[in-house]
Amino acid sequence: MRLNVLVLALAPLAALSGCGSDGATSTTGSGFEELYAQGLSKYVGAFEPANEPEVVEGVKTHQFGVPADPEAEPRGPLCLRGTEYTVDTREGGSEALVIFLQGGGACWEDFCAAFEETTPLPSSGILDPDLASNPVADWDVLYLPYCDGSLFAGDVDRVLPTSALVEGGPTESMGYQRGLQNLTAALDVGLAEFPNPSRILLTGVSGGAFGTIAALPLVRFYYPETEILVFNDSGVGVAKEGNPDFINETLIAGWNASSLVPESCPDCTSNGHATRLIEWQLAADDNFTMSALSFSADAVISFTFLMVTPANFTSWLLAETERTTNSFEDRYKRFIPSGTAHTTLLRETSEGGDGIQIGALDTEIAGVSVLDWLSAMIDGTEGWVDLVDEGLE
């Protein structure tokens, strides 16, 4: 039944795009056809959940199972160390859809600090249907757990160091970085469950925020005509100024993720950041807008993962995002508060908490909270403006 529903949902899309699981090129109205031709859409329709999910407390969990031989073809959705990938969906009272990409670190050849198993749909922050003033409280939800350390971009199996988030065990083991399979399988589920959303909010935190950059062109493949709002929370594309090898070799080549960057745009990552790739996307598709949120000296991104000084991160963040908003001032706006905190969308208030400082929806710039700003974007009001904390500009 599920596969039949998906086939029916994909039928009009295939007629528009000429592209299915065989990886043929697309002719959709967006400018992402080059990426589809490079292989971004090659897994569309390739994977089917192993279960027929039941609704438990309003949530369906779609399970993709674990193959007897995880390296046998076709290589399907999987978490970093070979455990099952799952996807959660929740119906709301609206015709609009939230696609939420969870965060949880990253892994490359000589470094790993990432979640290795899926987590269930949280009922917190903007995913809390009972949160007062939540502008997406009644929207349908497609929730993508994150468990492969490749920012939803990878397509490679290789030996990787043990994650710093996991205690004990060997110093390295086989890693399944199948972010593209996981992302595509989740969007297959999303299309089957929610074939005709009136609008889409594509959002994510941390690794999932970086993942929205990879996901946007693929979401457009599934929903060719739907307005997309992107809210990137703490993964805005800033990396290492003057060191393009980190993105191009360590990440993109290491993850076998070249389909994400158009061959026609060598400058998309040439300065060491992925921000020009976002600009390429904005130029290629005029039916989406983007909110970019980052604390000015985000310690998790700058210190832990990029291993750069907070001062350098702040300088690069301001310069890169300013260029983008100057080029696309009606469609790309920033929310950059001072501080070293990380993410906002999954906590209502910033009170309490130990260890890594996590932001929240009540984080403010000039009296405007993140929740106010998100609501203004959703509602299309004048409150959606470019906001950078005083003293940073």
C-alpha positions as CSV (number, residue, x, y, z in Angstrom):
1,M,0.0,0.0,0.0
2,R,2.7,2.5,1.0
3,L,4.7,1.9,-2.2
4,N,1.6,2.4,-4.3
5,V,0.8,5.6,-2.6
6,L,4.3,6.8,-3.2
7,V,4.2,5.9,-6.9
8,L,1.0,7.7,-7.3
9,A,2.4,10.8,-5.6
10,L,5.5,10.7,-7.7
11,A,3.7,10.2,-11.0
12,P,2.9,13.9,-11.7
13,L,6.4,14.8,-10.5
14,A,8.0,12.4,-12.9
15,A,5.9,13.9,-15.7
16,L,7.3,17.3,-14.8
17,S,10.9,16.3,-14.2
18,G,11.6,13.3,-16.3
19,C,13.6,12.0,-13.4
20,G,13.2,9.1,-11.1
21,S,15.4,6.6,-9.4
22,D,17.3,6.1,-12.6
23,G,18.9,9.5,-12.1
24,A,17.8,11.1,-15.4
25,T,17.9,14.8,-15.7
26,S,15.1,17.0,-14.5
27,T,13.2,19.8,-16.3
28,T,11.4,21.3,-13.4
29,G,10.9,25.0,-13.2
30,S,13.8,25.6,-10.7
31,G,17.4,26.0,-11.7
32,F,18.5,22.8,-10.0
33,E,18.5,20.5,-13.0
34,E,22.2,20.5,-13.1
35,L,22.4,19.0,-9.6
36,Y,19.8,16.3,-10.6
37,A,21.9,15.4,-13.6
38,Q,25.0,15.2,-11.3
39,G,23.1,12.5,-9.2
40,L,21.4,14.4,-6.4
41,S,18.1,12.7,-7.2
42,K,19.4,9.2,-8.0
43,Y,17.8,7.6,-4.9
44,V,14.3,9.0,-5.4
45,G,11.8,6.2,-5.0
46,A,14.5,3.6,-4.3
47,F,13.7,2.7,-0.7
48,E,10.6,1.5,1.0
49,P,10.0,1.5,4.8
50,A,10.0,-2.0,6.3
51,N,6.9,-1.4,8.5
52,E,3.3,-0.2,8.2
53,P,3.5,2.4,11.0
54,E,0.7,3.0,13.5
55,V,-0.1,6.3,15.1
56,V,1.3,6.5,18.6
57,E,0.5,9.7,20.5
58,G,0.0,11.4,17.1
59,V,3.3,10.3,15.6
60,K,4.0,7.6,13.0
61,T,7.5,6.1,13.0
62,H,8.6,4.8,9.6
63,Q,11.4,2.2,9.9
64,F,13.8,1.2,7.2
65,G,15.2,-1.8,8.8
66,V,18.8,-3.2,8.9
67,P,19.8,-5.4,6.0
68,A,21.6,-8.7,6.6
69,D,24.5,-7.4,4.6
70,P,24.6,-3.6,5.0
71,E,27.1,-3.2,2.1
72,A,25.0,-5.2,-0.4
73,E,23.4,-3.3,-3.3
74,P,21.2,-1.3,-3.3
75,R,22.8,0.4,-0.3
76,G,19.8,1.8,1.7
77,P,19.2,4.2,4.6
78,L,21.4,3.5,7.6
79,C,23.0,5.2,10.6
80,L,26.7,5.7,11.2
81,R,27.5,2.3,12.8
82,G,24.9,0.2,10.9
83,T,21.8,0.7,13.0
84,E,18.3,1.4,11.6
85,Y,17.3,4.7,10.1
86,T,13.8,5.9,11.0
87,V,11.6,8.9,10.0
88,D,8.7,10.4,12.0
89,T,5.6,12.1,10.7
90,R,2.8,13.9,12.5
91,E,-0.4,15.3,11.0
92,G,-1.6,18.7,12.0
93,G,-4.7,20.7,11.3
94,S,-3.0,22.8,8.6
95,E,-2.2,22.1,4.9
96,A,1.3,23.4,5.4
97,L,4.3,21.2,6.2
98,V,7.4,21.5,8.4
99,I,10.4,19.5,7.2
100,F,12.7,19.4,10.3
101,L,16.3,18.1,10.1
102,Q,17.7,17.2,13.5
103,G,21.3,18.1,14.4
104,G,24.0,16.0,16.1
105,G,27.6,16.6,15.0
106,A,29.8,15.6,12.1
107,C,32.4,13.0,11.1
108,W,35.3,13.1,8.6
109,E,38.4,11.1,7.9
110,D,40.3,12.0,11.1
111,F,37.6,13.4,13.3
112,C,34.3,12.2,14.6
113,A,31.8,13.7,17.0
114,A,28.3,12.7,16.0
115,F,25.1,11.0,17.1
116,E,25.1,7.4,15.9
117,E,21.4,6.4,16.3
118,T,18.1,8.1,15.5
119,T,16.1,10.1,18.1
120,P,12.3,10.4,18.2
121,L,10.4,13.5,17.2
122,P,10.7,15.9,20.1
123,S,7.8,18.0,21.4
124,S,9.8,21.1,22.2
125,G,10.4,24.5,20.7
126,I,8.8,24.9,17.3
127,L,7.9,21.2,17.3
128,D,5.7,21.7,20.3
129,P,2.1,21.8,19.0
130,D,0.9,23.3,22.3
131,L,3.5,26.1,22.4
132,A,1.8,29.5,22.7
133,S,2.4,31.8,19.7
134,N,4.1,29.0,17.7
135,P,3.4,29.9,14.1
136,V,3.7,26.3,12.9
137,A,1.9,24.6,15.8
138,D,-0.7,23.1,13.6
139,W,1.4,22.3,10.6
140,D,2.1,18.7,9.4
141,V,5.6,17.6,10.4
142,L,8.2,15.4,8.6
143,Y,11.0,14.9,11.1
144,L,14.4,13.6,10.0
145,P,16.6,12.2,12.7
146,Y,20.4,12.7,12.1
147,C,22.7,9.8,12.7
148,D,25.4,9.5,10.0
149,G,27.7,12.4,10.6
150,S,27.6,13.8,7.0
151,L,25.2,16.7,7.3
152,F,22.6,14.7,5.3
153,A,25.0,14.7,2.3
154,G,27.1,11.6,2.4
155,D,27.1,8.6,0.1
156,V,30.0,6.6,1.3
157,D,31.0,3.6,3.6
158,R,34.5,3.9,5.1
159,V,36.4,3.3,8.4
160,L,36.0,6.3,10.7
161,P,37.3,7.2,14.2
162,T,35.0,6.4,17.1
163,S,32.7,9.3,17.9
164,A,33.8,11.5,20.8
165,L,30.1,11.4,21.9
166,V,30.4,7.6,22.4
167,E,32.3,6.2,25.4
168,G,34.4,3.1,25.1
169,G,34.8,0.7,22.2
170,P,37.5,0.5,19.5
171,T,39.3,3.6,18.3
172,E,37.8,3.2,14.8
173,S,35.2,1.1,13.0
174,M,33.2,1.0,9.8
175,G,31.1,4.1,9.2
176,Y,28.0,4.3,7.0
177,Q,27.7,7.9,5.9
178,R,24.5,7.6,3.9
179,G,23.0,11.0,4.5
180,L,21.8,11.3,0.9
181,Q,20.0,7.9,1.2
182,N,18.5,8.9,4.5
183,L,17.4,12.3,3.2
184,T,15.9,10.9,0.1
185,A,14.1,8.0,1.9
186,A,12.6,10.6,4.3
187,L,11.4,12.8,1.5
188,D,9.8,9.7,-0.2
189,V,7.9,9.2,3.1
190,G,7.0,12.9,3.2
191,L,5.6,12.9,-0.3
192,A,3.5,9.8,0.4
193,E,2.1,11.3,3.6
194,F,1.9,14.9,2.6
195,P,1.6,15.1,-1.2
196,N,0.2,18.6,-1.6
197,P,1.3,21.0,1.1
198,S,0.3,24.6,0.7
199,R,3.7,25.8,1.9
200,I,6.9,24.2,3.3
201,L,9.1,25.3,6.2
202,L,12.4,23.6,5.6
203,T,14.4,24.0,8.8
204,G,17.0,22.3,11.1
205,V,19.4,22.9,13.9
206,S,23.2,22.6,13.9
207,G,24.2,19.7,11.6
208,G,20.6,19.7,10.4
209,A,20.9,23.4,9.6
210,F,23.9,22.7,7.4
211,G,21.7,19.9,6.1
212,T,19.1,22.3,4.8
213,I,21.7,23.5,2.3
214,A,22.0,20.0,0.9
215,A,18.3,19.3,1.2
216,L,16.8,22.4,-0.5
217,P,17.3,21.3,-4.1
218,L,16.0,17.8,-3.3
219,V,13.0,19.2,-1.5
220,R,12.3,21.3,-4.6
221,F,12.5,18.1,-6.8
222,Y,9.7,16.6,-4.7
223,Y,7.6,19.8,-4.6
224,P,8.3,21.7,-7.8
225,E,5.8,24.5,-7.3
226,T,5.4,24.8,-3.6
227,E,6.7,27.9,-1.8
228,I,9.6,27.0,0.5
229,L,10.7,29.0,3.6
230,V,14.1,28.0,4.9
231,F,15.1,28.7,8.5
232,N,18.7,27.8,9.0
233,D,19.5,27.6,12.7
234,S,23.3,27.6,13.4
235,G,24.6,26.1,10.2
236,V,24.7,29.0,7.8
237,G,27.6,27.8,5.6
238,V,30.6,29.5,7.3
239,A,33.6,27.2,7.4
240,K,37.3,28.1,7.0
241,E,38.3,31.3,5.2
242,G,41.0,30.7,2.6
243,N,41.0,27.0,3.0
244,P,38.7,25.5,0.4
245,D,40.3,22.1,0.8
246,F,38.4,21.6,4.0
247,I,35.0,21.8,2.3
248,N,36.1,20.4,-1.1
249,E,38.3,17.6,-0.1
250,T,37.7,16.8,3.6
251,L,34.0,17.1,3.5
252,I,32.5,17.0,-0.1
253,A,35.0,14.5,-1.6
254,G,35.3,12.6,1.7
255,W,31.6,12.1,1.8
256,N,31.3,11.5,-1.9
257,A,28.9,14.4,-2.1
258,S,29.9,16.2,-5.3
259,S,26.3,16.1,-6.6
260,L,25.5,18.9,-4.1
261,V,27.7,21.5,-5.7
262,P,27.1,22.5,-9.4
263,E,30.0,21.9,-11.7
264,S,29.2,25.2,-13.4
265,C,30.0,27.1,-10.1
266,P,33.6,26.6,-9.1
267,D,33.4,29.7,-7.0
268,C,30.6,28.2,-4.8
269,T,33.2,27.0,-2.3
270,S,36.4,28.6,-3.5
271,N,36.7,30.9,-0.6
272,G,36.5,28.2,2.0
273,H,32.8,28.6,2.8
274,A,29.5,27.3,1.5
275,T,27.8,30.6,1.6
276,R,28.2,31.2,-2.2
277,L,26.5,27.9,-2.8
278,I,23.5,29.4,-0.9
279,E,23.7,32.4,-3.2
280,W,23.8,30.1,-6.2
281,Q,20.6,28.5,-4.9
282,L,18.9,31.8,-4.4
283,A,19.7,32.8,-7.9
284,A,18.6,29.4,-9.3
285,D,15.2,29.3,-7.6
286,D,13.1,32.4,-6.8
287,N,10.3,30.6,-5.0
288,F,12.1,30.3,-1.6
289,T,13.3,32.7,1.1
290,M,15.9,32.0,3.8
291,S,16.4,33.0,7.4
292,A,20.0,32.6,8.6
293,L,20.5,32.5,12.4
294,S,23.8,32.2,14.1
295,F,25.2,33.4,17.4
296,S,28.2,35.6,16.6
297,A,30.8,33.4,18.2
298,D,29.0,30.0,18.2
299,A,31.5,27.9,20.3
300,V,30.2,24.6,19.0
301,I,30.7,25.5,15.3
302,S,33.9,27.6,15.7
303,F,35.8,25.8,18.4
304,T,34.7,22.2,18.3
305,F,34.2,21.5,14.6
306,L,36.0,24.2,12.6
307,M,38.8,24.6,15.2
308,V,39.1,28.3,14.6
309,T,39.1,31.2,17.0
310,P,35.7,32.8,17.9
311,A,37.1,36.1,16.6
312,N,37.8,34.7,13.2
313,F,34.4,33.0,13.1
314,T,32.6,36.2,13.9
315,S,34.5,38.1,11.2
316,W,33.8,35.5,8.6
317,L,30.1,35.1,9.6
318,L,29.4,38.8,9.4
319,A,31.2,39.3,6.1
320,E,29.7,36.2,4.3
321,T,26.1,36.7,5.4
322,E,26.3,40.5,4.7
323,R,27.3,39.8,1.1
324,T,24.4,37.4,0.7
325,T,21.8,39.7,2.2
326,N,23.1,42.6,0.1
327,S,22.6,40.5,-3.0
328,F,19.2,39.1,-2.1
329,E,17.9,41.6,0.4
330,D,14.2,40.6,-0.1
331,R,14.8,36.9,0.3
332,Y,17.7,36.4,2.7
333,K,17.8,37.9,6.1
334,R,20.0,37.4,9.2
335,F,19.4,37.1,13.0
336,I,22.9,37.3,14.6
337,P,22.9,37.8,18.4
338,S,26.1,38.3,20.3
339,G,27.5,35.3,22.2
340,T,28.8,31.8,22.0
341,A,25.5,29.9,22.3
342,H,24.4,27.3,19.7
343,T,20.9,26.9,18.2
344,T,17.5,28.3,19.3
345,L,14.6,26.4,17.7
346,L,14.2,23.5,20.1
347,R,14.1,25.4,23.4
348,E,11.4,27.8,24.5
349,T,13.4,29.8,27.0
350,S,17.1,30.3,27.7
351,E,16.8,29.8,31.4
352,G,18.8,27.0,33.1
353,G,21.0,24.4,31.5
354,D,24.6,23.2,32.1
355,G,27.5,22.5,29.8
356,I,27.3,23.8,26.2
357,Q,25.3,27.0,26.1
358,I,22.1,26.5,24.0
359,G,20.0,29.3,22.9
360,A,16.2,29.5,22.8
361,L,13.2,31.0,21.1
362,D,13.2,33.9,23.6
363,T,16.7,35.0,22.4
364,E,16.3,38.7,21.4
365,I,17.9,41.4,19.3
366,A,16.6,44.9,19.8
367,G,13.5,43.5,21.6
368,V,12.7,41.1,18.8
369,S,12.7,37.4,19.8
370,V,13.6,34.5,17.6
371,L,9.9,33.4,17.8
372,D,8.7,36.9,16.8
373,W,11.1,36.9,13.9
374,L,10.1,33.4,12.7
375,S,6.5,34.4,13.0
376,A,7.1,37.5,10.9
377,M,8.8,35.3,8.2
378,I,5.9,32.8,8.2
379,D,3.3,35.6,8.1
380,G,5.1,37.7,5.6
381,T,5.0,40.9,7.7
382,E,7.4,43.8,8.0
383,G,8.9,42.3,11.2
384,W,11.0,40.0,9.1
385,V,14.1,42.2,8.8
386,D,17.8,41.8,8.9
387,L,18.9,41.9,12.5
388,V,22.5,42.0,13.8
389,D,23.2,42.7,17.4
390,E,24.4,46.2,18.3
391,G,28.2,46.4,18.3
392,L,28.8,43.6,15.8
393,E,28.3,45.6,12.6
